[in-house]
Amino acid sequence: MKKILSKSILAGVKSSVEKGLTTSETYSSSLKVYFEIPKEKKFGDLTTNIAFVLAPIAKMPPRKLAEIIIENVPAWPNDVDRVEIAGSGFINLFLKPRFWHKVLRQILAQPKEFCSPAVGRGRKVNIEFVSANPTGPLHVGHGRCAVVGDSLARILEKVGYRVTREYYINDAGRQMEILGKSVFLRYCQELGRDVPFPEDGYQGEYIRDIARDLIKERGDSILSMPEKEAISLLTKIAADVILHQIKADLTLFRIQFDQWFSEKSLYESRAVEKAIRYLQKKGWIYEQDGALWMKTSEVGDEKDRVVVRSNGEPTYYASDIAYHRNKFQRRYARLIDIWGADHHGYVNRIRAVARAFSVSEERVSILLVQLVRLMRGETPVNMSTRKATFTTLSEVIEEVGVDAARFFFLLRRFDTHLDFDLELAKKQSSENPVYYTQYAHARLCSIFREVEKRQLHLPDPDLSLLRNQEEIQLIQKLSLYPQVLIEIAESLEPHRLTFYLIELATLFHKYYNLYRIISEDGDLSSARLALASATQTIIADGLTLLGISTPAAM
């Protein structure tokens, strides 16, 4: 139904351009109108800021443009009562109740279509996320990246994109050598050898665990090997063990990947060498002081970056170049890299890679996910040790559960710091947002169990009986669901769905507490059950997109 309203406003914009009342660039076939529900009823049922969006293009104040648009709408749908302009140019629509009844009828008749706005049109998207080095267990920061990436992938698929979830395994370079040496030294220590452990070695207890397991399996046989050969063997063994655990943790967290891409494979296939040679020919890589440099300063980086050191050893940037070239060659309409905030210095480097390979910057999005601070109420949790406090994702999941962990990681925009309150995440009360949202779904399920228990045979719903303010507000919120999904696909901000579900659950709980959904009035009960059914559909769909369960009872 809101598509009809959008078409009316777009027709007004187009007519204004055709009459020469605004610039020709003001209207385009890709122009979209988004609505919000005003916080105050006096501002109508729906409002749009389209005049603010177009004002810079139209080269006039938003209010003046809003007046022109409204005056040139050929015809408003019959369900529109009146249209007003508020403030500096908001267009406010006042709608008749029957408009909302039609929206509800649409949800009930075509729930799958309503919840799946087909804007992706089958275009291919690659999302690379988590990509933790196989040198240690996943920590809570990785968990936040995982939920952002997975939820975004689910939502993009929902709106019609073909999504590849990709994990880039950093299994080459010095960090892997340090891993192998760390395990070797702990292996020696566990066998009674007095060997020093370097400060730059991996200090975690998990390194000792791997060493102990090796002793159980192989005894002291590795000591008889040449040290270089032993370290090479232990590098592979340790990486395999750690990667296996990473995959297990991600599976527990309801996250699956379509592709596990090995950095090492880029060297084995000579893809790194070929990419460097190509960019040298294009003039993007040059030699200076015996090293090879990439002209990243041309895209805003503070200086050019070394690709191959003067000793011939490639930097991590070298494999990043080859890896992104590989992804470009796979012809995705859009590439999304989700990194931790500590990678902010790499953004311009990847922008340079895109430009060097003639890929438009619009095709490449880099999301930097900010840090997570674990809390117990007002008290920060010390994350410096392994056993006494939480440092790993699996430990957090063990305490609060998968549902709470996933939901809490999306309680803020990914680019803002997040305080994760472990105690709040375990509460079974309205204070806990995930419990509160899931409880709305459980309540709805209990309503329909009661219908079945009573063996009620109700008439077809007469939706015109839904006239209370709370009923209209609930339908209004339901109507925004497809728009929320589209906005997430455009903004790449999955936390918007978390916010939406909390607000929807709040409206439902309020409605449930004010009115009896099943009463002696069969006609009214039927109408209210129809509203409950639509609400259940949307909450269940939204929770599923966040990778969160939909309990039937709590």
C-alpha positions, 0 to 999 in steps of 0.5 A: 500500500505504501508503494501507492503513496510513494508513486504519488509523491514521485509523480509530483516530483516528476511533474514539477520537473516537466513543468520546469518548476525545479531542476531536471536532475531532481527526478530520476527513475531510481529515486525512492521515497521513505516514510517514518511514523511521526512521534506525535499524532499531530504530524499525521500517520506517515512523514517523509523527508524527500524534500530535504533529500532533493533540496540541494539538487533542486537548489531551493529550500526544502519547504519550498520544494515540498510545496511544489511537490504537493501541488503537482501530485496528479491525484492522491489515493482515496485513503489519504485524508489530507497532506500537510507540510511541517517545519522546514519541509517534512511532508506529512500524510494523514490517512484514513483507518481503512488504509491501515486495514488494507496493509494488514490484509496484505500482510495476512494474504502474502506474508512471504512477499511482504517480508521479502522486498525484491530489490536485489534482483539476484545481484551477487554480493561478497561479504568477507567477515571475521577472518581471524588469524588461525593463531588463537581462539575467537574473542568477543571482538570477533563475535561482534564482527561475526554477527554484523556480517552474518545478519547483514548476509541474511538480510541481503539474501532476504531482499533478493541478493545472491550472497557469498559469505567468505572467511579469509584465512591468514595462514601465511607470513611471519605470524604463522612462523611465530605460532609454530615456534611458540608451540615448539617451545611450549612442547619443549618446556612440557617435556622438561627442557629449560628453554626461554619463551620470547615476549613476541610469542603467543602467550595463551594457555591454548598454546600449552594445550596444543603442546600437551596434546602433541605429547599425548599423541607423539611423545617426545618424537618431535625433539629428534627432528631438525628444529626448522622442520619441527617448527614447520610441522607444528605450524601446520598442526597448530593452525589446523587445530585452531582453525578447527576450533574457530569453525566449531565456535562459529557453528555454535554461533549459528554462522556458516561460510560459503568459502574459506579462502587461504592466503597461502593459496595466493602464493602457491598459485603465484597470484601475488607475483602476478598482481604485483607485476600487473600493477607495475606495468600500470604504474601503480607499483614502483621501486625505491631503495630496493623495495616495491611501493604502492601509490596509496597516497594518490587516494588519500593515504598519508604515504605510499605503502611497501608491498615487497621489502628490500630483502624480497619479503612481501608484506601483508599488503601484497597478499591483500592486493592479490586477494582483492584482485581475485574477488574483483575477477569473480564479478561481484556487484558489491564487495563488503569487507568487515574488519575490526577498528584497528584496521582503519589504516587499511581503508585507503590501501584497499581503495587504492587497490580498487582504483588500480584495478579499475573497480569503482569505489561504490562496489567496495564497502569497508565496515570498521567494527568498534571494540566491545567492553564486557561489563557486569552491571557497572563494573568492567570485566578484566579481559586480560586473563584466560581462566578467571575472566572472559577473553573468548567468544565461546566463554561469553556464549557459554554464560549468556547463550547464543541468542543473547550474545547475537542480539546484544552485539547488535544493540549499537551501530557497529561503528560505535563502542559497545558495552556488553552487560553480561548480567543484563543479558541473563535477566528474564525480565523486560529489562533484557531486550532480547528476552523482551522481544522473544517473550512477545513472540512466545506470548503470541504463540500462547494466544494461538494455543489458546484458540486451538485449546478452546476449538474456537471457530471464528468468522472471517476477520472484519478488520474495520473493527480495529479502530483503537489507537494502539491497534493502528499504531501496531499496524503502522509499525508492521507496515515499516518492516519491508522498508527497514530491510531495504534501508539496511541493505542500502546502509549496511547497518543491521542494528536497525532491525534490532531497534525495530523489533524492540519497538514492535515488541513494546507496542505489542506488549502494550496492546496485550496488556490493554485489551483482551484479544480473545473475548466473547465478541467473536467478530472482534476476536477474529479481527484481533487475532488477525492482527496478532497473526501478522505481528507474530509473522513479522517478529519471527521473520525479524528474529530469524534474520538476526540468527535468533530463535523464536521460542513458542513458550518462555 
